[in-house]
Amino acid sequence: MVMAQSLFKALKHRNGDQSIDVVAPAWSLPLLSRMPEVREGIILPVGHGELKLKERIKLGRALSKRRYTKAIVLPRSLKAALVPWFAKIPHRIGYRGEMRYGLINDMRSLDEKALTQTVQRFVALGQ
């Protein structure tokens, strides 16, 4: 989450009036609350590696009422791409990963030689 803050800072620098909400595990919410770039931390009610499809659908439907226009999906897993898709967020950005075709509609190739650090990879998704 600390590395993701570089992405949040870059997004705010480029578009200061943009609101940034972050879907994340409950353990990271105290950290997110200390990041001035983040408006709200939203609890992802599943543990690492758990599918819990019903919970993801429920969260996605709740988020759809907020009418977000863009989601940047940092993890490269299929599971991570489900909530923004269920939320019907029209622009879903992420790196090519576990068979996420259709779930991520702005799929980026990851050049691991050019982007050697995770923080670089996160910031590049916001460009």
C-alpha positions as CSV (number, residue, x, y, z in Angstrom):
1,M,0.0,0.0,0.0
2,V,2.9,2.3,0.7
3,M,4.1,1.8,-2.9
4,A,0.7,2.5,-4.2
5,Q,0.8,6.0,-2.7
6,S,3.2,7.0,-5.4
7,L,0.5,6.3,-7.9
8,F,-2.0,8.3,-5.8
9,K,0.4,11.3,-5.7
10,A,1.0,11.2,-9.4
11,L,-2.8,11.1,-10.1
12,K,-3.4,14.0,-7.8
13,H,-0.5,16.0,-9.3
14,R,-1.9,15.5,-12.8
15,N,-5.6,16.2,-11.9
16,G,-5.9,17.8,-8.4
17,D,-9.7,17.8,-8.3
18,Q,-9.9,14.0,-8.9
19,S,-11.2,11.9,-6.0
20,I,-9.4,8.7,-5.2
21,D,-11.1,5.9,-3.4
22,V,-9.2,2.7,-2.8
23,V,-10.7,-0.8,-2.4
24,A,-8.3,-2.6,0.0
25,P,-8.0,-5.1,2.8
26,A,-9.2,-3.9,6.2
27,W,-5.7,-4.0,7.6
28,S,-4.6,-1.2,5.2
29,L,-7.4,1.3,6.0
30,P,-5.4,3.0,8.9
31,L,-2.6,3.6,6.4
32,L,-4.9,4.8,3.7
33,S,-6.5,7.2,6.2
34,R,-3.2,9.0,6.6
35,M,-2.7,9.5,2.8
36,P,-4.0,13.0,1.9
37,E,-4.5,11.9,-1.7
38,V,-7.1,9.3,-0.8
39,R,-10.7,10.3,-0.1
40,E,-11.9,7.0,1.2
41,G,-10.6,3.5,1.9
42,I,-13.2,0.8,1.1
43,I,-12.9,-2.6,2.8
44,L,-12.5,-5.6,0.5
45,P,-14.3,-8.2,2.5
46,V,-12.2,-11.1,1.4
47,G,-8.8,-12.5,2.5
48,H,-5.7,-12.8,0.2
49,G,-6.3,-15.6,-2.3
50,E,-10.0,-16.1,-1.5
51,L,-12.5,-15.9,-4.3
52,K,-15.7,-15.4,-2.2
53,L,-17.6,-14.4,-5.4
54,K,-20.8,-13.4,-3.6
55,E,-18.9,-10.8,-1.5
56,R,-17.2,-9.5,-4.6
57,I,-20.5,-9.2,-6.4
58,K,-22.1,-7.5,-3.5
59,L,-19.3,-4.9,-3.2
60,G,-19.3,-4.3,-6.9
61,R,-23.0,-3.7,-7.0
62,A,-22.7,-1.3,-4.0
63,L,-19.9,0.6,-5.8
64,S,-21.9,0.8,-9.0
65,K,-24.2,3.3,-7.3
66,R,-21.2,5.7,-6.9
67,R,-20.8,5.9,-10.7
68,Y,-17.1,5.7,-10.8
69,T,-15.6,6.3,-14.3
70,K,-12.2,4.7,-13.9
71,A,-10.5,1.9,-11.9
72,I,-6.9,1.1,-11.8
73,V,-6.4,-2.5,-10.8
74,L,-3.0,-3.0,-9.3
75,P,-2.9,-6.7,-8.5
76,R,-2.5,-8.9,-11.7
77,S,-4.9,-11.5,-10.5
78,L,-8.3,-12.4,-12.1
79,K,-9.9,-12.0,-8.6
80,A,-8.7,-8.4,-8.3
81,A,-10.4,-7.4,-11.6
82,L,-13.8,-8.7,-10.6
83,V,-15.1,-5.9,-8.3
84,P,-14.5,-3.1,-10.8
85,W,-16.3,-5.2,-13.5
86,F,-19.2,-6.0,-11.2
87,A,-19.3,-2.2,-10.4
88,K,-19.7,-1.5,-14.1
89,I,-16.8,1.0,-14.1
90,P,-16.4,1.8,-17.8
91,H,-12.6,2.3,-17.9
92,R,-10.7,-0.5,-16.1
93,I,-6.9,-0.3,-16.4
94,G,-4.5,-3.0,-15.4
95,Y,-1.6,-5.1,-16.6
96,R,-2.1,-8.3,-18.5
97,G,-2.5,-11.1,-15.9
98,E,-4.5,-14.2,-15.1
99,M,-7.0,-14.4,-18.0
100,R,-8.5,-11.0,-17.3
101,Y,-9.6,-10.4,-20.8
102,G,-13.0,-8.6,-20.8
103,L,-12.6,-7.7,-17.1
104,I,-9.8,-5.2,-17.8
105,N,-10.6,-3.2,-20.9
106,D,-7.5,-1.1,-20.9
107,M,-4.9,-3.9,-20.7
108,R,-1.3,-2.9,-20.5
109,S,1.7,-5.0,-21.3
110,L,4.3,-5.0,-18.4
111,D,7.8,-4.4,-19.5
112,E,9.7,-5.9,-16.6
113,K,13.1,-4.7,-17.9
114,A,12.0,-1.1,-18.2
115,L,9.9,-1.1,-15.0
116,T,12.0,-3.0,-12.5
117,Q,10.4,-1.8,-9.3
118,T,6.8,-2.3,-8.2
119,V,6.4,1.4,-7.5
120,Q,7.4,2.2,-11.1
121,R,4.8,-0.3,-12.3
122,F,2.1,1.2,-10.2
123,V,2.8,4.8,-11.3
124,A,3.0,3.7,-15.0
125,L,-0.6,2.5,-14.8
126,G,-1.8,6.0,-14.0
127,Q,-0.2,7.5,-17.1
